[in-house]
């Protein structure tokens, strides 16, 4: 019965998040390692990074990711900053304006900036201009471990002029895709498509939970920076119930893809653990690999109804080996320490000595809570 429910859930989610018949390739271009050593705001200057398209075909930049923070007044200024997508020599460029309010004051963190796709080919430049003053601006993170440098400071009034090379790289990344289908798709960025999928998913949830109230807890902002399979590891994310009220976990989601050919996806399985605030195991749910595919996407795993209150953890054991497993998506940067790479020790799951090598990774895992037990 449990296997049938899991297969049904996987089929429904596949229908909701169906992809075009022709596969769309999306790449994340970056030079930094996710760790910031410095930051800078440039009066009258632009922060620019030079990228190379993955191959000779045409690509489209449809978003950037910037590690930074706003300074100045508590309220964001009612103005816009500029994102510039340009040819390598800046003789051809397109300017996109975005609100200052995308950035918060405080510690630098990754901010995703979706844009309508801009065609690029070969080497190209991505630059941002915040027109900073003494009382307002954005600090852009710098990774000084990156070498050689691909970054520079440009004069905003004349970006084709002399460039000042940076010691390291600006923490700016570019998302590129190789395919746009029609005008509607070209104007619909990843964030909007995700929002549509979430609306469809919410309708499906409503059919499952009935009169129960449900919400999704997440620590990520959506897009993945990369993915990895770590043999013998468990992937963990910390959560907390709103206002310390009691809730029941009924579903876990993760961004993953299956790899390996010599196995039966129905027969090979992983485990989802729900842990209390002391990382003691509250429940374990086994799921077949068939809930995933070889395409990276969000997958949903129904869990045993598990009561939680306050802080708790979700941990996934894919039982991955060198020959088969699940690639787990992650975001670089883990400033609040909500993600960890763990091992099981009796009735607890916690970081091991080797876990520090992966402490900069925040695994893309989410959890759904209801105000009463939900089974399906």
C-alpha positions in Angstrom: 0.0 0.0 0.0 2.8 2.4 0.9 4.6 1.7 -2.3 1.4 2.3 -4.3 0.9 5.7 -2.5 4.5 6.7 -3.3 4.2 5.8 -6.9 0.9 7.7 -7.2 2.4 10.8 -5.6 5.4 10.6 -7.9 3.1 10.4 -11.0 1.0 13.3 -9.8 4.1 15.5 -9.2 5.6 14.6 -12.6 2.3 15.8 -14.2 2.5 19.1 -12.2 6.2 19.7 -13.0 6.3 18.3 -16.5 9.1 19.6 -18.7 9.1 20.2 -22.5 9.8 17.3 -24.8 13.0 18.9 -25.9 15.3 19.1 -22.9 16.2 22.6 -21.7 19.8 22.9 -20.5 20.5 25.4 -17.7 24.0 26.2 -16.4 25.3 28.2 -13.5 28.5 30.0 -14.3 30.6 31.0 -11.3 34.2 31.6 -10.2 33.9 31.9 -6.5 33.8 29.0 -4.0 31.0 30.4 -1.9 33.2 31.9 0.8 33.6 35.6 1.2 36.9 37.2 2.2 36.0 40.8 1.5 33.4 43.3 0.2 33.3 46.6 -1.5 31.0 49.4 -2.7 32.3 51.5 -5.6 31.3 55.1 -5.9 30.6 55.8 -9.6 31.7 52.3 -10.5 30.3 49.0 -11.7 31.1 45.5 -10.5 31.8 43.4 -13.6 32.6 39.7 -14.2 33.6 38.2 -17.5 32.0 34.8 -18.3 32.3 32.3 -21.2 29.4 30.5 -22.7 29.6 26.7 -22.2 30.0 26.1 -25.9 29.7 27.7 -29.4 25.9 27.8 -29.5 23.7 30.8 -28.4 22.7 31.0 -24.8 20.4 33.3 -22.8 21.2 34.8 -19.4 18.0 34.6 -17.4 19.2 35.4 -13.9 22.1 36.4 -11.8 23.0 35.6 -8.2 24.9 38.2 -6.1 26.4 37.9 -2.6 25.8 41.2 -1.0 24.1 43.4 1.6 22.5 46.9 1.5 23.8 49.7 3.8 22.2 53.0 4.7 18.7 53.7 6.0 16.5 51.0 7.5 14.0 51.5 4.7 15.3 50.6 1.2 15.6 53.7 -1.1 12.7 54.0 -3.5 15.0 53.6 -6.5 16.5 51.0 -8.8 19.9 49.6 -9.5 21.2 48.4 -12.9 22.1 44.9 -14.1 24.1 45.1 -17.4 24.5 42.1 -19.7 27.1 43.1 -22.3 29.4 41.8 -25.0 33.0 41.2 -24.0 34.1 44.8 -25.0 30.8 46.4 -23.7 30.0 47.9 -27.2 26.7 46.0 -27.1 24.9 45.9 -23.8 21.4 45.6 -22.3 20.4 47.3 -19.1 17.9 45.8 -16.7 16.6 47.8 -13.7 15.7 46.1 -10.4 14.5 47.5 -7.1 17.0 48.3 -4.3 14.6 46.5 -1.9 15.9 43.1 -3.2 18.8 43.6 -0.8 18.5 43.7 3.0 20.8 45.3 5.6 23.0 43.1 7.7 25.3 40.3 6.8 25.9 39.6 3.1 23.9 36.8 1.7 23.0 35.3 -1.7 20.3 37.2 -3.6 18.8 35.9 -6.8 17.9 38.5 -9.4 15.7 37.0 -12.2 15.7 38.8 -15.6 14.0 38.4 -18.9 16.4 36.3 -21.0 19.2 38.2 -22.8 21.0 36.4 -25.7 24.8 36.0 -25.3 27.5 34.2 -27.3 31.1 33.4 -26.5 32.6 35.6 -23.8 30.3 38.1 -22.2 30.2 40.5 -19.2 27.7 40.8 -16.3 27.9 44.0 -14.4 25.9 45.7 -11.7 25.7 49.4 -10.8 24.2 50.6 -7.6 25.0 54.3 -7.9 26.1 54.3 -4.2 26.6 57.3 -2.0 27.8 57.7 1.6 24.3 56.9 2.9 23.1 54.2 0.5 24.5 51.4 -1.5 25.2 47.7 -1.7 28.4 45.9 -0.6 29.3 43.2 -3.1 31.2 40.2 -1.7 34.7 39.3 -2.9 36.3 35.9 -3.0 40.1 36.5 -2.9 40.9 32.8 -3.3 39.8 32.9 -6.9 42.7 33.0 -9.3 43.2 34.2 -12.0 40.7 37.0 -11.6 37.8 37.4 -14.0 36.5 40.5 -12.3 37.0 44.3 -12.6 35.7 47.7 -11.6 34.4 49.8 -14.5 33.5 53.5 -14.7 29.7 53.6 -15.0 29.7 56.6 -17.3 32.2 54.8 -19.7 32.3 51.0 -19.2 34.2 50.6 -22.5 37.1 52.6 -21.0 39.9 51.5 -18.7 39.1 48.6 -16.3 40.6 48.1 -12.8 41.2 44.4 -12.2 40.1 43.0 -8.9 42.3 40.9 -6.6 40.0 37.9 -6.7 36.4 37.8 -8.0 33.2 39.5 -7.3 30.7 37.0 -5.9 28.4 37.4 -8.9 27.1 34.3 -10.8 25.1 34.0 -14.0 22.4 31.5 -14.9 22.2 30.7 -18.6 19.8 28.6 -20.6 20.0 27.3 -24.1 16.4 27.3 -25.0 13.4 29.8 -25.2 10.1 28.6 -26.5 7.9 31.5 -27.8 7.3 35.0 -26.5 5.4 33.8 -23.4 8.3 31.6 -22.3 10.8 34.3 -23.0 9.0 36.7 -20.6 8.5 34.0 -17.9 11.6 33.7 -15.7 12.4 30.7 -13.4 10.8 32.3 -10.4 7.5 32.8 -12.1 7.5 29.2 -13.4 8.2 28.0 -9.9 5.4 30.0 -8.5 3.0 28.5 -11.0 4.1 25.0 -10.2 3.7 25.8 -6.5 0.1 27.0 -7.0 -0.7 23.7 -8.8 1.0 21.8 -6.1 -1.0 23.7 -3.4 -4.2 22.6 -5.1 -2.9 18.9 -5.0 -2.1 19.3 -1.3 -5.5 20.6 -0.6 -7.0 17.4 -2.1 -4.7 15.3 0.2 -5.0 17.2 3.5 -8.7 17.9 3.3 -9.7 20.2 6.1 -6.3 20.2 7.7 -4.2 23.4 7.5 -0.8 22.9 5.9 2.3 25.0 5.2 5.7 24.5 3.7 8.9 25.3 5.7 12.0 26.1 3.7 15.5 27.5 4.4 16.5 28.0 0.7 15.4 30.5 -1.9 14.8 28.0 -4.7 17.5 27.7 -7.3 20.4 25.2 -6.9 24.0 26.1 -7.2 25.2 22.6 -7.8 24.5 19.0 -6.8 26.6 16.2 -5.2 26.5 12.6 -4.0 28.6 11.9 -0.9 28.9 8.3 -0.2 27.9 7.3 3.3 26.5 10.7 4.2 23.1 11.9 5.3 21.9 15.3 4.2 20.2 17.4 7.0 18.4 20.7 7.3 17.2 22.4 10.5 13.6 23.7 10.8 11.4 25.3 13.5 7.6 25.3 13.8 6.1 28.8 13.6 5.6 30.4 17.0 6.7 27.2 18.7 3.3 25.5 18.0 2.8 21.8 17.5 2.6 20.4 14.0 2.8 17.2 12.1 5.3 16.5 9.3 3.5 14.7 6.4 5.8 15.3 3.4 9.4 16.1 2.7 10.7 17.6 -0.6 14.2 17.7 -1.9 15.9 18.8 -5.2 17.5 15.7 -6.6 18.2 13.6 -9.6 18.9 9.8 -9.9 22.1 8.4 -11.4 23.3 4.9 -12.2 21.9 2.5 -14.7 22.4 -1.0 -13.3 19.6 -0.9 -10.7 15.9 -1.3 -10.4 14.5 2.1 -9.3 11.6 0.4 -7.6 13.8 -2.0 -5.6 16.5 0.6 -4.5 15.5 2.9 -1.8 16.5 5.7 0.6 15.3 6.9 4.0 13.9 10.1 5.4 14.4 10.7 9.1 12.6 13.3 11.2 14.7 14.3 14.2 13.9 16.2 17.4 15.8 19.2 18.7 18.5 16.9 20.1 18.8 15.1 16.7 17.2 11.9 18.1 15.2 10.0 15.5 11.5 10.4 15.8 10.5 8.5 12.6 11.9 6.9 9.5 10.2 6.6 6.1 11.6 4.5 3.3 11.1 5.7 -0.3 11.9 4.1 -3.6 14.3 5.7 -6.1 11.4 5.8 -8.6 10.1 9.0 -7.0 13.0 10.7 -8.8 14.3 10.7 -12.4 17.6 11.4 -14.0 16.5 15.0 -14.5 17.2 17.4 -11.6 13.9 18.6 -10.1 11.9 18.8 -6.8 10.6 15.5 -5.6 8.0 14.8 -2.9 8.3 12.0 -0.4 5.2 11.2 1.8 6.3 10.5 5.4 4.8 8.9 8.4 2.8 11.6 10.4 5.4 12.8 12.9 4.6 15.3 15.7 7.2 18.1 16.1 7.3 21.3 18.1 9.9 24.1 18.1 13.2 23.1 16.5 13.5 19.9 14.6 15.6 18.4 11.7 14.9 16.5 8.5 17.7 14.2 7.3 17.8 12.1 4.1 19.9 9.0 3.6 20.1 8.2 -0.1 22.3 5.1 0.5 24.4 6.4 -2.4 27.4 4.5 -3.8 29.9 5.2 -6.6 27.6 3.4 -9.0 24.1 4.5 -8.1 22.4 7.1 -5.9 20.7 10.5 -5.9 22.5 13.7 -6.6 21.3 16.2 -4.0 21.0 19.8 -4.9 22.6 22.5 -2.6 23.2 26.2 -2.4 26.7 27.6 -1.6 26.8 29.5 1.7 25.3 28.3 4.9 25.5 31.5 7.1 22.9 30.4 9.7 24.2 26.9 9.9 20.9 25.3 9.1 22.4 22.7 6.8 24.8 19.9 7.7 26.2 16.7 6.3 25.8 13.9 8.8 26.2 10.3 9.8 24.0 8.0 11.9 25.2 7.1 15.4 22.6 4.8 17.0 19.3 6.6 17.5 20.8 10.0 16.6 22.0 11.6 13.4 24.7 14.3 13.7 27.8 15.8 12.0 30.9 13.6 11.9 34.5 14.7 12.0 34.6 14.8 8.2 31.5 16.9 8.0 33.4 20.2 8.2 34.5 19.7 4.6 30.9 20.3 3.5 29.8 22.9 6.1 29.4 25.5 3.4 26.6 23.6 1.7 22.9 24.1 2.4 21.0 21.1 1.1 17.7 21.9 -0.8 15.3 20.1 1.5 11.9 21.4 2.5 9.2 20.0 4.8 5.4 20.2 4.9 3.6 20.6 8.2 -0.1 20.1 9.0 -2.1 21.0 12.2 -3.2 17.4 12.5 -1.9 14.0 11.3 -2.2 13.5 7.5 -1.9 10.2 5.8 -2.2 9.3 2.1 
